[in-house]
Amino acid sequence: MKQIHQARFMTLIFMFVLLGTGFLVMGHVDDPKDRDGQRPYNGPGYRSDLPGPQPFGPVGGFESDGVNLEAWIPLNEMGSGIASGNDCWGYTAPSGREYALMGHSSGTTVVEITNPGNPTIIGTVAGPNSLWRDIKTYQNFAYSVSEGGGGIQVIDLSDVDNGVITELAAVTTGGTASSHNVAIDVESGFLYRCGGGSNGLRFYRLQDPEAPVFEGSWGNDYVHDAQVVRMLAGPFAQREIAFLCTGSGPVSFDILDVTVKTNIVTLGTLIYPGGAYSHQGWLSPDQQYFYLGDELDEGPGVPTKTFVIDVSDLTNPTLVDEYTNGNPAIGHNIYTVGDTILEANYRSGMRILTATDPLNIQETGFFDTYPDDDGAQFNGLWSLYPYFPSGIVIGSDRERGLFVWSIGEDPITFAYPAGIPDQIDPTGDFVEV
């Protein structure tokens, strides 16, 4: 079993030295993920609804607290030759059926999880071979981008209930064909490409969702990721605001008004202490706080941290707290649901935090997808998606594929030492359990 506080740390200097020997295209400026590449798990997964005994993890199980494993689909079930998993997102069809969109080195796989205990693989849309892929949805379409190029892959999900997924186009306008991440503001109907070379943001109108139209770009700094939303209240109410994690040049958190695409306005910038790589983050639902993760600040004596930024004044973002659970693993992707923060933290898996008081965050649950250790290395859980109406949460693991979870108390189970009786006396009987 894992020793929680035992880790193998690498200093940032050592990371950068190793980068010079890499042969893969870097996913973003100074991205060391290729250094920690491991062979994917190749074996059976788990479906809780299937009868009979099943393997429960490659080394006897996963550590967890307050999280139920409904299913686990390894990469080898999605197709042959898949070298690694990456990002994930979700789609809920008009019928209410729910689908996981799992990115990996070979493309994007769609998995129905309406019955979370027995998911069904629908199919895969092949994409450029790459360690990095990101997916978002708008209406009945998915948009997949990659550092391997290929532009924006437009995937039609309108007939997915009948097992049909179709790639309609690959949009390559707007500079380089590579992207690191993609963000969509569903209110405005605009898509934003992040990264890909040294690009900032590139924006596309989705008035015709089948054919995104390039509208322009902003910035010279490397924008690693973004969340773009319509503000609910305050002096910028109904304005379209982009919250940017600027990975380099300098490492910062930036806030832009992107309402008028020909007049992008920088509202505020925060250069936070100890910043190494401003990676990704997410707003609180009330839009008062932004929870930011730095991908490269972990190291000897520096555990996973979540930076709590007060964004109630968009022109003056202020760091008000730094939360840590003391775990040495690398923080990666963060999402919020109500007062809950869910984090995909590589070798320590999914961490569930309660932020009823954003200045006093508490960890309340976890599911560790990487049983070996919690080292500050780039293996394990890449991302997660917690926005299905059913409350199901999915996670994408670099080596182990797709996880499907429910969060809450462990389900009650029964064992029958003498076997399940064929008949029970209707007037009353005793059954040993």
JOGIBEL-V299818 format. One record per residue. N is the residue number from 1. PHI is phi in whole degrees, -180 to 180 (none if undefined). OMEGA is omega in degrees with one decimal (* if undefined). Layout:
{{N & PHI & OMEGA} {N & PHI & OMEGA}}
//
This chain:
{{1 & none & -174.1} {2 & -75 & 169.3} {3 & -92 & -167.2} {4 & -59 & -174.1} {5 & -103 & 177.2} {6 & -96 & -175.9} {7 & -149 & 175.7} {8 & -112 & -175.3} {9 & -95 & 171.4} {10 & -124 & 176.2} {11 & -74 & 179.3} {12 & -61 & 179.2} {13 & -61 & 179.6} {14 & -64 & 177.2} {15 & -58 & -174.1} {16 & -71 & 175.3} {17 & -63 & -179.7} {18 & -65 & -179.8} {19 & -57 & -177.9} {20 & -66 & -179.6} {21 & -100 & -175.8} {22 & -74 & 179.5} {23 & -113 & -179.8} {24 & -91 & 172.5} {25 & -66 & -177.3} {26 & -69 & 179.8} {27 & -71 & 171.6} {28 & -157 & -176.7} {29 & -56 & 177.4} {30 & 63 & 179.5} {31 & -82 & -175.8} {32 & -98 & -174.1} {33 & -60 & -178.0} {34 & -65 & -179.3} {35 & -63 & -173.3} {36 & -100 & -179.1} {37 & -60 & 176.1} {38 & -130 & 175.2} {39 & -64 & 178.9} {40 & -69 & 172.5} {41 & -58 & -177.7} {42 & -127 & -176.9} {43 & -177 & -178.2} {44 & -74 & 174.9} {45 & -102 & -175.1} {46 & -154 & 172.8} {47 & -134 & -171.2} {48 & -66 & -178.3} {49 & -86 & 179.9} {50 & -80 & -178.7} {51 & -75 & 174.2} {52 & 87 & -179.7} {53 & -68 & 178.3} {54 & -137 & 173.3} {55 & -64 & -177.4} {56 & -124 & 178.6} {57 & 101 & -174.2} {58 & -71 & -179.4} {59 & -130 & 173.3} {60 & 95 & 175.2} {61 & 129 & 179.7} {62 & -113 & 175.2} {63 & -74 & -179.4} {64 & -158 & 176.0} {65 & -151 & 177.2} {66 & 76 & -179.3} {67 & -131 & 179.2} {68 & -106 & 175.6} {69 & -81 & 177.4} {70 & -87 & -179.8} {71 & -162 & 177.2} {72 & -143 & -178.4} {73 & -115 & 179.4} {74 & -66 & -179.1} {75 & -61 & -176.9} {76 & -67 & 175.3} {77 & -78 & -178.3} {78 & -87 & 179.7} {79 & 153 & 179.9} {80 & -85 & 174.0} {81 & 80 & 177.9} {82 & -77 & -173.4} {83 & -88 & -176.8} {84 & -166 & 173.3} {85 & -94 & 175.2} {86 & -141 & -169.8} {87 & -84 & 176.5} {88 & -148 & 173.3} {89 & -151 & -177.9} {90 & -133 & 178.4} {91 & -142 & 173.7} {92 & -112 & -177.6} {93 & -72 & 176.1} {94 & -54 & 178.2} {95 & -72 & -175.4} {96 & 95 & 178.1} {97 & -72 & -171.1} {98 & -114 & -174.7} {99 & -135 & 171.6} {100 & -93 & 175.0} {101 & -112 & -172.9} {102 & -108 & 175.4} {103 & -86 & 176.0} {104 & -154 & -172.7} {105 & -63 & -174.9} {106 & -104 & -178.7} {107 & 155 & -177.5} {108 & -126 & -179.8} {109 & -105 & 179.2} {110 & -104 & -177.0} {111 & -129 & 175.5} {112 & -78 & -179.8} {113 & -124 & 178.7} {114 & -54 & 166.2} {115 & -97 & -172.1} {116 & -65 & 179.9} {117 & -83 & 178.9} {118 & -153 & -178.4} {119 & -62 & 179.0} {120 & -124 & 176.7} {121 & -76 & -179.7} {122 & -85 & -179.1} {123 & 167 & -177.1} {124 & -131 & 169.8} {125 & -100 & -177.8} {126 & -66 & 177.5} {127 & -141 & 178.4} {128 & -56 & -179.7} {129 & -69 & -176.3} {130 & -166 & 171.7} {131 & -70 & -169.1} {132 & -115 & 174.7} {133 & -151 & 177.4} {134 & -139 & -174.0} {135 & -138 & 169.2} {136 & -137 & -177.9} {137 & -125 & 174.5} {138 & -150 & -173.9} {139 & 52 & -177.5} {140 & -104 & -176.7} {141 & -131 & 171.4} {142 & -113 & -179.7} {143 & -126 & -175.1} {144 & -117 & 178.9} {145 & -128 & -175.0} {146 & -152 & 171.1} {147 & -71 & 178.7} {148 & -79 & -178.5} {149 & 98 & 178.7} {150 & 89 & 178.9} {151 & 67 & 177.5} {152 & -102 & 174.8} {153 & -81 & 179.2} {154 & -98 & -174.3} {155 & -117 & -179.9} {156 & -83 & 179.5} {157 & -108 & -172.4} {158 & -65 & -179.7} {159 & -115 & -175.5} {160 & -65 & 178.0} {161 & -62 & 176.7} {162 & -98 & 176.7} {163 & 81 & -175.9} {164 & -115 & 170.8} {165 & -128 & -171.7} {166 & -135 & 170.9} {167 & -81 & -176.1} {168 & -93 & -174.1} {169 & -163 & 170.3} {170 & -128 & -174.4} {171 & -89 & -175.1} {172 & -116 & 176.8} {173 & -71 & 174.8} {174 & 95 & 176.5} {175 & 91 & -175.1} {176 & -62 & -179.4} {177 & -82 & -178.9} {178 & -95 & 174.7} {179 & -144 & 175.3} {180 & -97 & 179.3} {181 & -141 & 177.2} {182 & -137 & 177.2} {183 & -126 & 179.0} {184 & -134 & 169.4} {185 & -95 & -174.5} {186 & -70 & 178.6} {187 & -73 & -177.4} {188 & -88 & -176.4} {189 & 76 & 176.4} {190 & -118 & 176.4} {191 & -109 & -178.2} {192 & -126 & 174.0} {193 & -92 & -179.8} {194 & -116 & 175.2} {195 & 70 & -172.9} {196 & 86 & -171.7} {197 & 70 & -178.2} {198 & -108 & -174.6} {199 & -72 & 174.1} {200 & -85 & 176.2} {201 & -115 & 169.9} {202 & -123 & -172.7} {203 & -119 & -172.1} {204 & -135 & 176.7} {205 & -83 & -179.7} {206 & -108 & 177.7} {207 & -56 & 167.1} {208 & -106 & -173.3} {209 & -61 & 179.9} {210 & -77 & -173.8} {211 & -141 & 178.6} {212 & -57 & -177.6} {213 & -110 & 179.9} {214 & -68 & -176.6} {215 & -113 & -179.6} {216 & 147 & -178.4} {217 & -147 & 180.0} {218 & -143 & 163.2} {219 & 86 & 176.3} {220 & -108 & 179.5} {221 & -74 & -179.9} {222 & -80 & 175.6} {223 & -96 & -176.9} {224 & -79 & -177.6} {225 & -155 & -176.9} {226 & -154 & 164.3} {227 & -122 & -177.0} {228 & -122 & -173.9} {229 & -140 & 168.4} {230 & -89 & -177.8} {231 & -72 & -174.3} {232 & -86 & -173.7} {233 & -155 & 177.0} {234 & 90 & -176.4} {235 & -64 & 179.0} {236 & -110 & 179.7} {237 & -56 & 179.9} {238 & 71 & 172.1} {239 & -84 & 178.8} {240 & -93 & -172.0} {241 & -118 & 178.2} {242 & -107 & 175.3} {243 & -105 & -169.3} {244 & -111 & 167.5} {245 & -100 & -175.0} {246 & -96 & -170.4} {247 & -68 & -177.6} {248 & -155 & 172.0} {249 & 81 & -12.7} {250 & -89 & 175.4} {251 & -65 & -174.2} {252 & -160 & 171.4} {253 & -120 & -173.1} {254 & -124 & 179.0} {255 & -124 & -178.3} {256 & -122 & 165.8} {257 & -94 & -175.8} {258 & -111 & -177.0} {259 & -60 & 178.8} {260 & -102 & -170.9} {261 & -68 & 177.4} {262 & -91 & -178.9} {263 & -146 & 178.6} {264 & -72 & -175.6} {265 & -119 & 173.3} {266 & -80 & -178.1} {267 & -91 & -176.4} {268 & -159 & 179.3} {269 & -140 & 174.7} {270 & -126 & 169.9} {271 & -102 & -170.8} {272 & -89 & -176.7} {273 & -68 & 178.0} {274 & 76 & -177.7} {275 & -66 & 176.8} {276 & -118 & 176.7} {277 & -158 & 178.2} {278 & -66 & -165.1} {279 & -101 & -174.2} {280 & -163 & 175.9} {281 & -170 & -175.5} {282 & -150 & 178.0} {283 & -73 & 164.5} {284 & -69 & -177.5} {285 & -57 & 178.4} {286 & -84 & 176.1} {287 & 64 & 179.1} {288 & -96 & -177.4} {289 & -133 & 172.8} {290 & -124 & -179.9} {291 & -101 & -171.7} {292 & -113 & 174.0} {293 & -113 & 176.6} {294 & -105 & -170.9} {295 & -80 & -173.4} {296 & -121 & -178.1} {297 & -88 & 177.3} {298 & -74 & -179.6} {299 & 174 & -179.1} {300 & -54 & 178.5} {301 & 78 & -179.3} {302 & -120 & -177.3} {303 & -84 & 174.1} {304 & -54 & 177.5} {305 & -131 & 170.4} {306 & -117 & -179.7} {307 & -87 & -179.7} {308 & -100 & -174.3} {309 & -115 & 175.7} {310 & -79 & -179.2} {311 & -116 & 178.6} {312 & -63 & 170.7} {313 & -110 & -174.5} {314 & -64 & -179.9} {315 & -87 & -177.3} {316 & -145 & 177.6} {317 & -62 & -171.9} {318 & -130 & 174.8} {319 & -73 & -176.3} {320 & -115 & 178.7} {321 & -166 & 171.8} {322 & -131 & -179.8} {323 & -101 & 171.1} {324 & -142 & 172.2} {325 & -97 & 178.9} {326 & 83 & -178.1} {327 & -80 & -176.0} {328 & -82 & -174.7} {329 & -64 & -179.6} {330 & -80 & 174.3} {331 & -77 & -175.7} {332 & -129 & -176.4} {333 & -125 & -172.7} {334 & -129 & 173.1} {335 & -140 & -178.1} {336 & -124 & 173.0} {337 & -137 & -175.3} {338 & 59 & 179.1} {339 & -90 & -178.1} {340 & -104 & 173.1} {341 & -111 & 176.1} {342 & -115 & -176.3} {343 & -123 & 170.6} {344 & -98 & -171.4} {345 & -117 & 174.9} {346 & 41 & -169.6} {347 & -70 & 174.1} {348 & -103 & 172.4} {349 & 73 & 179.7} {350 & -83 & 175.4} {351 & -115 & -178.1} {352 & -111 & -177.0} {353 & -118 & 174.2} {354 & -106 & -176.9} {355 & -122 & 173.9} {356 & -54 & 168.7} {357 & -113 & -177.1} {358 & -59 & 178.7} {359 & -95 & 178.4} {360 & -145 & -177.3} {361 & -71 & 179.0} {362 & -128 & 173.1} {363 & -82 & -175.3} {364 & -123 & 178.2} {365 & -177 & 177.3} {366 & -165 & 168.6} {367 & -143 & -174.1} {368 & -96 & -178.0} {369 & -89 & -178.4} {370 & -120 & -170.6} {371 & -68 & -169.2} {372 & -69 & -179.1} {373 & -166 & 179.2} {374 & -109 & -175.3} {375 & -62 & 179.5} {376 & -81 & -180.0} {377 & -136 & -166.7} {378 & -95 & 175.5} {379 & -130 & 176.9} {380 & 99 & -169.0} {381 & -78 & -178.4} {382 & -84 & -175.8} {383 & -156 & 177.6} {384 & -154 & 179.9} {385 & -142 & -174.4} {386 & -114 & -169.5} {387 & -112 & 175.1} {388 & -73 & 177.7} {389 & -57 & -179.7} {390 & -71 & -174.8} {391 & 90 & 176.2} {392 & -65 & 176.9} {393 & -119 & 175.1} {394 & -115 & 176.5} {395 & -139 & 179.6} {396 & -112 & -176.1} {397 & -110 & -174.8} {398 & -63 & -178.2} {399 & -102 & -167.9} {400 & -113 & 172.0} {401 & 88 & -170.2} {402 & -99 & 173.9} {403 & -111 & 177.5} {404 & -123 & -173.6} {405 & -127 & 159.4} {406 & -115 & -175.1} {407 & -113 & -179.9} {408 & 149 & -179.0} {409 & -66 & 176.1} {410 & -62 & 178.3} {411 & -66 & 177.5} {412 & -77 & 178.0} {413 & -125 & -177.9} {414 & -128 & 171.5} {415 & -123 & -178.4} {416 & -117 & -175.7} {417 & -57 & -179.2} {418 & -97 & -177.5} {419 & 88 & 178.6} {420 & -75 & -178.4} {421 & -67 & 178.1} {422 & -70 & -178.3} {423 & -140 & 174.2} {424 & -125 & 180.0} {425 & -59 & -177.5} {426 & -63 & 177.8} {427 & -86 & 179.7} {428 & 128 & -179.0} {429 & -160 & 177.6} {430 & -110 & 176.8} {431 & -127 & 179.0} {432 & -80 & 178.3} {433 & -129 & *}}
//
